Amino acid sequence: MKERVLGLVIAFAGTLVVTPDAALLRVQAEAGGSTAVITVWRYVMSFFLGSAAAVIAHGGVHQVVDSIRPAPLHVVGASCIMLLTNVGFTISLLKVDPAKALLLISLNPLWSALLGYAVLGDKLPMRTIVAQVISLLAMLVMFTPNVAALLAQSSEHEGSEGGEGGEEGSELLDLIPLGTGIAQAGLLIFVRSASIRHPDATM
Protein backbone atom coordinates (compact mmCIF):
# COMPACT_ATOMS: atom_id res chain seq x y z
CA MET A 1 0.00 0.00 0.00
CA LYS A 2 2.87 2.32 0.74
CA GLU A 3 4.26 1.85 -2.77
CA ARG A 4 0.84 2.68 -4.24
CA VAL A 5 0.62 5.88 -2.18
CA LEU A 6 4.15 6.82 -3.25
CA GLY A 7 3.22 6.19 -6.88
CA LEU A 8 0.13 8.40 -6.59
CA VAL A 9 2.21 11.19 -5.01
CA ILE A 10 4.76 10.97 -7.84
CA ALA A 11 1.99 11.01 -10.46
CA PHE A 12 0.38 14.03 -8.80
CA ALA A 13 3.72 15.87 -8.66
CA GLY A 14 4.32 15.02 -12.32
CA THR A 15 0.94 16.47 -13.25
CA LEU A 16 1.74 19.70 -11.42
CA VAL A 17 5.06 19.95 -13.27
CA VAL A 18 3.65 19.13 -16.72
CA THR A 19 0.82 21.67 -16.58
CA PRO A 20 2.95 24.87 -16.46
CA ASP A 21 5.42 23.23 -18.84
CA ALA A 22 2.67 22.86 -21.44
CA ALA A 23 1.59 26.47 -20.93
CA LEU A 24 5.16 27.76 -21.30
CA LEU A 25 5.60 25.86 -24.57
CA ARG A 26 2.53 27.58 -26.00
CA VAL A 27 3.82 30.97 -24.82
CA GLN A 28 7.15 30.34 -26.57
CA ALA A 29 5.35 29.40 -29.79
CA GLU A 30 3.13 32.50 -29.65
CA ALA A 31 6.23 34.64 -29.06
CA GLY A 32 7.55 33.52 -32.45
CA GLY A 33 9.64 30.46 -31.65
CA SER A 34 9.54 27.71 -34.27
CA THR A 35 8.95 24.10 -33.33
CA ALA A 36 12.52 23.14 -34.24
CA VAL A 37 14.14 25.97 -32.24
CA ILE A 38 11.98 25.36 -29.15
CA THR A 39 12.63 21.60 -29.27
CA VAL A 40 16.40 21.87 -29.73
CA TRP A 41 17.01 24.43 -26.99
CA ARG A 42 14.60 22.72 -24.64
CA TYR A 43 16.53 19.47 -24.74
CA VAL A 44 19.98 21.04 -24.88
CA MET A 45 19.19 22.48 -21.45
CA SER A 46 17.61 19.21 -20.31
CA PHE A 47 20.74 17.31 -21.37
CA PHE A 48 23.01 19.39 -19.17
CA LEU A 49 20.61 19.32 -16.23
CA GLY A 50 20.06 15.57 -16.55
CA SER A 51 23.78 14.86 -16.88
CA ALA A 52 24.53 16.95 -13.81
CA ALA A 53 21.81 15.14 -11.84
CA ALA A 54 23.22 11.73 -12.87
CA VAL A 55 26.76 12.67 -11.87
CA ILE A 56 25.63 14.05 -8.52
CA ALA A 57 23.42 11.03 -7.78
CA HIS A 58 26.22 8.55 -8.57
CA GLY A 59 28.99 10.52 -6.93
CA GLY A 60 31.09 11.24 -10.00
CA VAL A 61 31.57 10.71 -13.75
CA HIS A 62 33.56 7.51 -13.22
CA GLN A 63 30.73 5.99 -11.19
CA VAL A 64 28.24 6.86 -13.94
CA VAL A 65 30.38 5.10 -16.55
CA ASP A 66 30.74 2.05 -14.30
CA SER A 67 26.97 1.85 -13.84
CA ILE A 68 26.47 1.78 -17.62
CA ARG A 69 29.00 -0.97 -18.36
CA PRO A 70 26.79 -3.98 -17.42
CA ALA A 71 24.27 -3.16 -20.18
CA PRO A 72 25.43 -0.33 -22.47
CA LEU A 73 23.08 -1.27 -25.33
CA HIS A 74 20.09 -1.23 -23.00
CA VAL A 75 21.03 2.25 -21.78
CA VAL A 76 21.45 3.49 -25.37
CA GLY A 77 18.13 1.92 -26.37
CA ALA A 78 16.30 3.47 -23.43
CA SER A 79 17.89 6.84 -24.24
CA CYS A 80 16.67 6.65 -27.85
CA ILE A 81 13.12 5.83 -26.77
CA MET A 82 13.23 8.64 -24.21
CA LEU A 83 14.36 11.03 -26.93
CA LEU A 84 11.33 10.06 -29.02
CA THR A 85 8.97 10.59 -26.09
CA ASN A 86 10.46 13.97 -25.20
CA VAL A 87 10.41 15.32 -28.75
CA GLY A 88 6.94 13.87 -29.31
CA PHE A 89 5.69 15.51 -26.14
CA THR A 90 6.97 18.92 -27.24
CA ILE A 91 5.60 18.68 -30.78
CA SER A 92 2.26 17.39 -29.47
CA LEU A 93 1.77 20.42 -27.24
CA LEU A 94 2.84 22.81 -29.98
CA LYS A 95 0.83 21.31 -32.85
CA VAL A 96 -2.20 19.71 -31.17
CA ASP A 97 -4.79 21.12 -28.80
CA PRO A 98 -3.08 20.78 -25.38
CA ALA A 99 -6.08 19.14 -23.68
CA LYS A 100 -6.38 16.51 -26.42
CA ALA A 101 -2.62 16.00 -26.55
CA LEU A 102 -2.32 15.38 -22.81
CA LEU A 103 -5.37 13.12 -22.91
CA LEU A 104 -3.87 10.94 -25.66
CA ILE A 105 -0.46 10.85 -23.99
CA SER A 106 -2.07 9.88 -20.69
CA LEU A 107 -3.26 6.64 -22.30
CA ASN A 108 0.26 5.25 -21.76
CA PRO A 109 -0.85 3.06 -18.78
CA LEU A 110 -3.15 1.26 -21.23
CA TRP A 111 -0.28 0.54 -23.60
CA SER A 112 2.00 -0.34 -20.66
CA ALA A 113 -0.43 -2.99 -19.49
CA LEU A 114 -0.80 -4.45 -22.99
CA LEU A 115 2.96 -4.46 -23.62
CA GLY A 116 3.62 -5.88 -20.16
CA TYR A 117 1.23 -8.73 -20.94
CA ALA A 118 2.71 -9.35 -24.39
CA VAL A 119 6.42 -8.89 -23.62
CA LEU A 120 6.91 -9.63 -19.92
CA GLY A 121 4.03 -12.03 -19.35
CA ASP A 122 2.30 -9.83 -16.76
CA LYS A 123 -1.00 -11.12 -15.46
CA LEU A 124 -3.86 -8.67 -15.93
CA PRO A 125 -6.62 -8.60 -13.29
CA MET A 126 -10.19 -8.28 -14.51
CA ARG A 127 -10.47 -4.62 -13.43
CA THR A 128 -7.45 -3.80 -15.62
CA ILE A 129 -8.96 -5.61 -18.60
CA VAL A 130 -12.26 -3.72 -18.16
CA ALA A 131 -10.37 -0.41 -17.91
CA GLN A 132 -8.44 -1.25 -21.08
CA VAL A 133 -11.60 -2.04 -23.04
CA ILE A 134 -13.24 1.21 -21.92
CA SER A 135 -10.09 3.18 -22.81
CA LEU A 136 -9.93 1.66 -26.27
CA LEU A 137 -13.60 2.41 -26.90
CA ALA A 138 -13.11 6.00 -25.73
CA MET A 139 -10.13 6.36 -28.04
CA LEU A 140 -12.15 5.04 -30.99
CA VAL A 141 -14.90 7.56 -30.22
CA MET A 142 -12.31 10.32 -30.07
CA PHE A 143 -10.79 9.42 -33.43
CA THR A 144 -14.06 8.86 -35.28
CA PRO A 145 -14.49 12.59 -36.17
CA ASN A 146 -10.87 12.72 -37.36
CA VAL A 147 -11.33 9.72 -39.64
CA ALA A 148 -14.57 11.20 -41.00
CA ALA A 149 -12.80 14.52 -41.67
CA LEU A 150 -9.92 12.79 -43.46
CA LEU A 151 -12.34 10.85 -45.65
CA ALA A 152 -14.23 14.05 -46.49
CA GLN A 153 -10.99 15.84 -47.38
CA SER A 154 -9.93 12.91 -49.55
CA SER A 155 -13.19 12.94 -51.50
CA GLU A 156 -13.03 16.72 -51.95
CA HIS A 157 -9.42 16.51 -53.12
CA GLU A 158 -10.36 13.97 -55.78
CA GLY A 159 -12.95 16.38 -57.13
CA SER A 160 -10.55 19.33 -57.46
CA GLU A 161 -6.83 19.19 -58.23
CA GLY A 162 -5.87 22.68 -57.19
CA GLY A 163 -6.96 24.00 -53.86
CA GLU A 164 -5.63 25.25 -50.65
CA GLY A 165 -4.62 22.41 -48.40
CA GLY A 166 -3.57 24.45 -45.41
CA GLU A 167 -5.56 22.37 -42.98
CA GLU A 168 -5.45 19.15 -44.97
CA GLY A 169 -4.05 16.30 -42.90
CA SER A 170 -4.17 18.30 -39.68
CA GLU A 171 -6.18 15.49 -38.10
CA LEU A 172 -3.17 13.23 -38.55
CA LEU A 173 -1.30 15.35 -36.03
CA ASP A 174 -3.34 13.65 -33.30
CA LEU A 175 -1.27 10.55 -34.03
CA ILE A 176 1.80 12.31 -32.59
CA PRO A 177 0.59 12.42 -28.96
CA LEU A 178 -0.90 8.95 -29.38
CA GLY A 179 2.49 7.65 -30.55
CA THR A 180 4.19 9.55 -27.73
CA GLY A 181 2.06 7.76 -25.17
CA ILE A 182 2.87 4.40 -26.78
CA ALA A 183 6.58 5.29 -26.74
CA GLN A 184 6.35 6.16 -23.03
CA ALA A 185 4.82 2.76 -22.38
CA GLY A 186 7.53 1.14 -24.49
CA LEU A 187 10.19 2.90 -22.41
CA LEU A 188 8.68 1.59 -19.19
CA ILE A 189 8.56 -2.00 -20.47
CA PHE A 190 12.07 -1.69 -21.93
CA VAL A 191 13.50 -0.48 -18.62
CA ARG A 192 11.65 -3.19 -16.67
CA SER A 193 12.97 -5.86 -19.02
CA ALA A 194 16.51 -4.49 -18.78
CA SER A 195 16.35 -4.31 -14.99
CA ILE A 196 15.30 -7.98 -14.85
CA ARG A 197 18.10 -9.13 -17.16
CA HIS A 198 20.77 -6.72 -15.90
CA PRO A 199 19.87 -5.67 -12.34
CA ASP A 200 23.26 -3.99 -11.85
CA ALA A 201 22.79 -1.58 -14.75
CA THR A 202 21.61 1.95 -14.12
CA MET A 203 18.48 2.55 -16.15
Salt bridges, closest charged atoms under 4 A:
ASP21 OD2 - ARG42 NH2 2.74
ASP66 OD2 - HIS62 NE2 3.07
ASP66 OD1 - ARG69 NH1 2.87
ASP122 OD2 - ARG192 NH1 2.90
ASP174 OD2 - LYS100 NZ 3.22
